[in-house]
């Protein structure tokens, strides 16, 4: 009986380790990474998920969802429609594109309480979509509490390209930031060689700069993690740590 109990404890601890080692990602994924005259709209899907494993979590209606073009912000929160993504609550939006430009879509979520990590999670998530051949403004910071500013143009790239970005925290470079990287493994076509291969991990340099080569076509998510300088109450009313994520999604096209 003691041996059976030990086995149960070992299994429970293993499950806790697997759950806590899996990366969370805020996701803002457009149906198409580039807007062309043939399709003059951007449809985006918003979720909170484990992208490589396609394991979803419920995302309550975000605190904010907006688009920035040429420094002008347009609030899109009221246009969100509830939907199901990876079997869980998510949101979708269709934005009509009237002019050429580079469009930065940003989701600021309601804090997510993660009991297995004993903290709340806030992922400031963005994706950058060009329209009608424009490409000016893709490298502009948006003034988020934390964000990744691309150093490689974040569109018009092919699988195998190296992506570089700079992590900002409160508007300044975040030295030695830890960045988690995952591939959005739609349809589970890719297989991980081990659990370590699901989430790649990078350390930024002293200027907050990092580089990663994306080996497959599709959506790649980069999440730079930091601890907030404030706490939030958990469901029991206790003050707990807050994890901030600066999340950026980019698309790598197949090389024809």
FIMI-950843 format. One record per residue (C-alpha): residue number from 1; x, y, z; residue in three letters. Coordinates in Angstrom, 2 decimals, decimal comma, always signed. Layout:
! residues N
[NUM; [X; Y; Z]; 'Ala']
...
END
This chain:
! residues 256
[1; [+0,00; +0,00; +0,00]; 'Unk']
[2; [+2,87; +2,34; +0,83]; 'Unk']
[3; [+4,45; +1,54; -2,53]; 'Unk']
[4; [+1,17; +2,37; -4,30]; 'Unk']
[5; [+0,89; +5,70; -2,46]; 'Unk']
[6; [+4,47; +6,61; -3,37]; 'Unk']
[7; [+3,67; +5,89; -7,00]; 'Unk']
[8; [+0,65; +8,19; -6,88]; 'Unk']
[9; [+2,73; +10,96; -5,33]; 'Unk']
[10; [+5,45; +10,53; -7,95]; 'Unk']
[11; [+2,90; +10,64; -10,77]; 'Unk']
[12; [+1,26; +13,75; -9,34]; 'Unk']
[13; [+4,61; +15,52; -9,03]; 'Unk']
[14; [+5,52; +14,57; -12,60]; 'Unk']
[15; [+2,22; +15,97; -13,90]; 'Unk']
[16; [+2,79; +19,19; -11,97]; 'Unk']
[17; [+6,30; +19,46; -13,47]; 'Unk']
[18; [+5,01; +18,94; -17,01]; 'Unk']
[19; [+2,24; +21,48; -16,53]; 'Unk']
[20; [+4,49; +24,12; -14,98]; 'Unk']
[21; [+7,19; +23,63; -17,63]; 'Unk']
[22; [+4,80; +24,32; -20,51]; 'Unk']
[23; [+4,90; +27,89; -21,76]; 'Unk']
[24; [+1,81; +30,09; -21,92]; 'Unk']
[25; [+1,42; +32,46; -24,86]; 'Unk']
[26; [-1,00; +35,26; -25,56]; 'Unk']
[27; [-1,95; +34,81; -29,21]; 'Unk']
[28; [-3,15; +37,33; -31,81]; 'Unk']
[29; [-3,08; +35,42; -35,08]; 'Unk']
[30; [-4,28; +36,91; -38,40]; 'Unk']
[31; [-5,87; +34,65; -40,98]; 'Unk']
[32; [-3,36; +36,08; -43,48]; 'Unk']
[33; [+0,00; +37,68; -42,59]; 'Unk']
[34; [-0,13; +40,23; -45,46]; 'Unk']
[35; [-3,08; +42,28; -46,78]; 'Unk']
[36; [-3,42; +42,46; -50,55]; 'Unk']
[37; [-5,90; +44,33; -52,77]; 'Unk']
[38; [-7,65; +41,01; -53,41]; 'Unk']
[39; [-8,65; +40,69; -49,73]; 'Unk']
[40; [-9,05; +44,06; -48,02]; 'Unk']
[41; [-9,56; +42,93; -44,45]; 'Unk']
[42; [-7,65; +41,47; -41,52]; 'Unk']
[43; [-9,33; +38,71; -39,52]; 'Unk']
[44; [-7,59; +38,00; -36,21]; 'Unk']
[45; [-8,09; +35,26; -33,63]; 'Unk']
[46; [-7,28; +36,02; -29,98]; 'Unk']
[47; [-6,49; +33,26; -27,50]; 'Unk']
[48; [-4,34; +32,23; -24,54]; 'Unk']
[49; [-2,75; +28,88; -25,24]; 'Unk']
[50; [+0,16; +26,47; -25,45]; 'Unk']
[51; [+0,73; +26,92; -29,18]; 'Unk']
[52; [+3,00; +23,99; -30,01]; 'Unk']
[53; [+0,77; +21,45; -28,31]; 'Unk']
[54; [-2,43; +23,27; -29,34]; 'Unk']
[55; [-3,71; +23,22; -25,78]; 'Unk']
[56; [-6,06; +26,12; -25,13]; 'Unk']
[57; [-7,16; +27,98; -22,02]; 'Unk']
[58; [-10,15; +30,23; -21,57]; 'Unk']
[59; [-9,48; +33,87; -22,45]; 'Unk']
[60; [-12,00; +36,25; -20,94]; 'Unk']
[61; [-12,74; +39,33; -23,01]; 'Unk']
[62; [-9,47; +41,29; -23,14]; 'Unk']
[63; [-9,06; +44,46; -21,14]; 'Unk']
[64; [-7,96; +46,18; -24,37]; 'Unk']
[65; [-7,69; +45,33; -28,06]; 'Unk']
[66; [-6,65; +47,98; -30,54]; 'Unk']
[67; [-4,70; +48,70; -33,70]; 'Unk']
[68; [-2,02; +51,35; -34,21]; 'Unk']
[69; [-1,12; +52,78; -37,60]; 'Unk']
[70; [+1,17; +55,80; -38,07]; 'Unk']
[71; [+0,95; +56,46; -34,34]; 'Unk']
[72; [-2,86; +56,61; -34,31]; 'Unk']
[73; [-4,69; +54,14; -32,07]; 'Unk']
[74; [-8,12; +52,72; -32,95]; 'Unk']
[75; [-10,03; +50,88; -30,22]; 'Unk']
[76; [-11,36; +47,51; -31,44]; 'Unk']
[77; [-12,49; +45,93; -28,16]; 'Unk']
[78; [-16,19; +46,44; -28,81]; 'Unk']
[79; [-15,86; +44,71; -32,19]; 'Unk']
[80; [-14,64; +41,42; -30,68]; 'Unk']
[81; [-16,87; +38,40; -31,17]; 'Unk']
[82; [-16,65; +35,43; -28,84]; 'Unk']
[83; [-15,56; +32,16; -30,43]; 'Unk']
[84; [-13,95; +28,83; -29,59]; 'Unk']
[85; [-10,22; +28,34; -30,18]; 'Unk']
[86; [-8,49; +25,07; -29,32]; 'Unk']
[87; [-11,64; +24,02; -27,49]; 'Unk']
[88; [-11,69; +27,07; -25,20]; 'Unk']
[89; [-13,08; +30,59; -25,04]; 'Unk']
[90; [-11,41; +32,97; -27,49]; 'Unk']
[91; [-12,24; +36,04; -29,55]; 'Unk']
[92; [-12,19; +37,10; -33,17]; 'Unk']
[93; [-12,22; +40,39; -35,05]; 'Unk']
[94; [-12,47; +41,49; -38,67]; 'Unk']
[95; [-10,87; +44,83; -39,50]; 'Unk']
[96; [-11,48; +46,52; -42,83]; 'Unk']
[97; [-8,32; +47,99; -44,33]; 'Unk']
[98; [-8,94; +51,20; -46,26]; 'Unk']
[99; [-5,42; +52,58; -46,70]; 'Unk']
[100; [-1,90; +51,28; -47,21]; 'Unk']
[101; [+0,17; +51,05; -44,07]; 'Unk']
[102; [+1,62; +48,88; -41,34]; 'Unk']
[103; [-0,94; +47,85; -38,73]; 'Unk']
[104; [+0,10; +46,91; -35,16]; 'Unk']
[105; [-2,62; +44,86; -33,44]; 'Unk']
[106; [-2,32; +44,72; -29,65]; 'Unk']
[107; [-4,13; +42,69; -27,00]; 'Unk']
[108; [-3,88; +43,64; -23,33]; 'Unk']
[109; [-5,63; +40,85; -21,39]; 'Unk']
[110; [-7,32; +40,64; -18,03]; 'Unk']
[111; [-4,75; +39,10; -15,63]; 'Unk']
[112; [-4,84; +35,28; -15,74]; 'Unk']
[113; [-4,42; +33,47; -12,42]; 'Unk']
[114; [-2,16; +30,42; -12,83]; 'Unk']
[115; [-2,50; +28,29; -9,71]; 'Unk']
[116; [+0,30; +25,88; -10,67]; 'Unk']
[117; [+2,79; +28,78; -10,71]; 'Unk']
[118; [+1,18; +30,73; -7,85]; 'Unk']
[119; [+1,06; +33,96; -9,83]; 'Unk']
[120; [-0,96; +36,06; -12,24]; 'Unk']
[121; [+0,03; +36,35; -15,90]; 'Unk']
[122; [-0,36; +39,39; -18,17]; 'Unk']
[123; [+0,85; +39,02; -21,76]; 'Unk']
[124; [+1,00; +42,20; -23,83]; 'Unk']
[125; [+0,60; +40,57; -27,22]; 'Unk']
[126; [+1,08; +42,12; -30,64]; 'Unk']
[127; [+1,28; +41,22; -34,31]; 'Unk']
[128; [+2,34; +43,50; -37,16]; 'Unk']
[129; [+0,52; +43,28; -40,50]; 'Unk']
[130; [+1,46; +45,23; -43,66]; 'Unk']
[131; [-1,15; +46,28; -46,21]; 'Unk']
[132; [-0,95; +47,08; -49,93]; 'Unk']
[133; [+2,85; +47,06; -50,19]; 'Unk']
[134; [+3,61; +49,51; -47,35]; 'Unk']
[135; [+6,37; +48,77; -44,88]; 'Unk']
[136; [+7,12; +51,96; -42,95]; 'Unk']
[137; [+6,83; +51,95; -39,16]; 'Unk']
[138; [+7,30; +48,25; -38,37]; 'Unk']
[139; [+10,21; +49,02; -36,02]; 'Unk']
[140; [+8,41; +51,60; -33,87]; 'Unk']
[141; [+7,88; +50,87; -30,15]; 'Unk']
[142; [+4,28; +51,32; -29,01]; 'Unk']
[143; [+4,88; +52,40; -25,42]; 'Unk']
[144; [+3,60; +49,17; -23,84]; 'Unk']
[145; [+4,70; +48,28; -20,29]; 'Unk']
[146; [+6,86; +45,63; -21,95]; 'Unk']
[147; [+7,26; +44,75; -25,63]; 'Unk']
[148; [+9,51; +43,24; -28,27]; 'Unk']
[149; [+10,56; +45,70; -30,97]; 'Unk']
[150; [+11,58; +43,83; -34,13]; 'Unk']
[151; [+15,01; +44,45; -35,62]; 'Unk']
[152; [+14,24; +42,27; -38,63]; 'Unk']
[153; [+11,23; +43,41; -40,65]; 'Unk']
[154; [+8,55; +41,11; -39,16]; 'Unk']
[155; [+6,88; +40,23; -42,45]; 'Unk']
[156; [+7,98; +39,12; -45,91]; 'Unk']
[157; [+10,34; +36,50; -44,45]; 'Unk']
[158; [+10,91; +32,85; -45,30]; 'Unk']
[159; [+11,50; +29,80; -43,11]; 'Unk']
[160; [+15,17; +29,59; -42,17]; 'Unk']
[161; [+15,51; +33,35; -41,68]; 'Unk']
[162; [+16,90; +34,56; -38,36]; 'Unk']
[163; [+14,61; +36,90; -36,44]; 'Unk']
[164; [+16,10; +39,56; -34,17]; 'Unk']
[165; [+14,32; +41,75; -31,67]; 'Unk']
[166; [+14,93; +44,05; -28,72]; 'Unk']
[167; [+13,09; +43,58; -25,44]; 'Unk']
[168; [+11,87; +46,75; -23,74]; 'Unk']
[169; [+10,64; +47,01; -20,16]; 'Unk']
[170; [+9,09; +50,33; -19,16]; 'Unk']
[171; [+10,44; +51,83; -22,37]; 'Unk']
[172; [+14,10; +50,91; -21,88]; 'Unk']
[173; [+16,23; +47,96; -22,96]; 'Unk']
[174; [+15,81; +44,89; -20,75]; 'Unk']
[175; [+19,28; +43,32; -20,40]; 'Unk']
[176; [+19,54; +39,52; -20,14]; 'Unk']
[177; [+15,80; +39,11; -20,68]; 'Unk']
[178; [+14,61; +35,52; -20,98]; 'Unk']
[179; [+12,64; +34,85; -24,14]; 'Unk']
[180; [+10,51; +31,76; -24,72]; 'Unk']
[181; [+9,89; +30,75; -28,35]; 'Unk']
[182; [+7,21; +28,43; -29,70]; 'Unk']
[183; [+5,93; +27,39; -33,07]; 'Unk']
[184; [+2,15; +27,47; -33,58]; 'Unk']
[185; [+1,86; +23,83; -34,49]; 'Unk']
[186; [-1,47; +23,89; -36,31]; 'Unk']
[187; [-2,75; +20,40; -37,05]; 'Unk']
[188; [+0,08; +18,91; -34,97]; 'Unk']
[189; [+2,16; +18,37; -38,10]; 'Unk']
[190; [+5,46; +18,93; -36,28]; 'Unk']
[191; [+6,73; +16,53; -33,61]; 'Unk']
[192; [+9,00; +17,55; -30,75]; 'Unk']
[193; [+12,08; +15,38; -30,19]; 'Unk']
[194; [+11,62; +15,85; -26,41]; 'Unk']
[195; [+9,74; +18,07; -23,98]; 'Unk']
[196; [+12,71; +20,45; -24,09]; 'Unk']
[197; [+12,08; +21,02; -27,80]; 'Unk']
[198; [+8,54; +22,32; -27,32]; 'Unk']
[199; [+9,65; +25,69; -25,94]; 'Unk']
[200; [+12,99; +27,16; -27,00]; 'Unk']
[201; [+14,65; +29,57; -24,55]; 'Unk']
[202; [+16,99; +32,50; -25,34]; 'Unk']
[203; [+18,81; +35,02; -23,18]; 'Unk']
[204; [+19,02; +38,54; -24,56]; 'Unk']
[205; [+22,30; +40,44; -24,45]; 'Unk']
[206; [+23,08; +43,53; -22,38]; 'Unk']
[207; [+21,02; +45,69; -24,77]; 'Unk']
[208; [+17,99; +43,40; -24,66]; 'Unk']
[209; [+18,72; +42,07; -28,17]; 'Unk']
[210; [+18,20; +38,44; -29,16]; 'Unk']
[211; [+18,24; +36,36; -32,36]; 'Unk']
[212; [+16,51; +33,13; -33,29]; 'Unk']
[213; [+16,45; +31,18; -36,58]; 'Unk']
[214; [+12,94; +29,92; -37,44]; 'Unk']
[215; [+13,34; +26,52; -39,13]; 'Unk']
[216; [+9,75; +25,94; -40,31]; 'Unk']
[217; [+7,13; +28,00; -42,16]; 'Unk']
[218; [+4,23; +29,26; -40,09]; 'Unk']
[219; [+3,58; +31,44; -37,05]; 'Unk']
[220; [+6,32; +31,84; -34,44]; 'Unk']
[221; [+5,72; +33,39; -31,02]; 'Unk']
[222; [+8,33; +35,18; -28,90]; 'Unk']
[223; [+7,55; +35,87; -25,25]; 'Unk']
[224; [+9,98; +37,90; -23,12]; 'Unk']
[225; [+9,20; +37,35; -19,46]; 'Unk']
[226; [+9,68; +39,67; -16,49]; 'Unk']
[227; [+8,29; +40,19; -13,01]; 'Unk']
[228; [+6,05; +43,20; -12,42]; 'Unk']
[229; [+6,95; +45,70; -9,71]; 'Unk']
[230; [+3,48; +45,22; -8,23]; 'Unk']
[231; [+1,34; +42,34; -6,99]; 'Unk']
[232; [-2,26; +41,27; -7,57]; 'Unk']
[233; [-4,69; +39,34; -5,39]; 'Unk']
[234; [-5,31; +35,69; -6,12]; 'Unk']
[235; [-8,86; +34,22; -5,94]; 'Unk']
[236; [-8,38; +33,82; -2,16]; 'Unk']
[237; [-7,52; +37,51; -1,76]; 'Unk']
[238; [-3,79; +37,01; -1,15]; 'Unk']
[239; [-1,23; +39,30; -2,76]; 'Unk']
[240; [+0,78; +37,37; -5,35]; 'Unk']
[241; [+3,52; +37,95; -7,92]; 'Unk']
[242; [+2,67; +39,04; -11,47]; 'Unk']
[243; [+4,47; +37,70; -14,54]; 'Unk']
[244; [+4,60; +40,06; -17,51]; 'Unk']
[245; [+5,09; +38,83; -21,03]; 'Unk']
[246; [+6,09; +40,87; -24,06]; 'Unk']
[247; [+4,72; +38,70; -26,86]; 'Unk']
[248; [+5,28; +39,16; -30,58]; 'Unk']
[249; [+4,04; +36,89; -33,37]; 'Unk']
[250; [+5,70; +36,72; -36,79]; 'Unk']
[251; [+5,04; +34,60; -39,87]; 'Unk']
[252; [+7,62; +32,72; -41,93]; 'Unk']
[253; [+6,55; +31,79; -45,45]; 'Unk']
[254; [+7,64; +28,57; -47,14]; 'Unk']
[255; [+10,49; +29,16; -49,53]; 'Unk']
[256; [+9,14; +28,37; -52,99]; 'Unk']
END
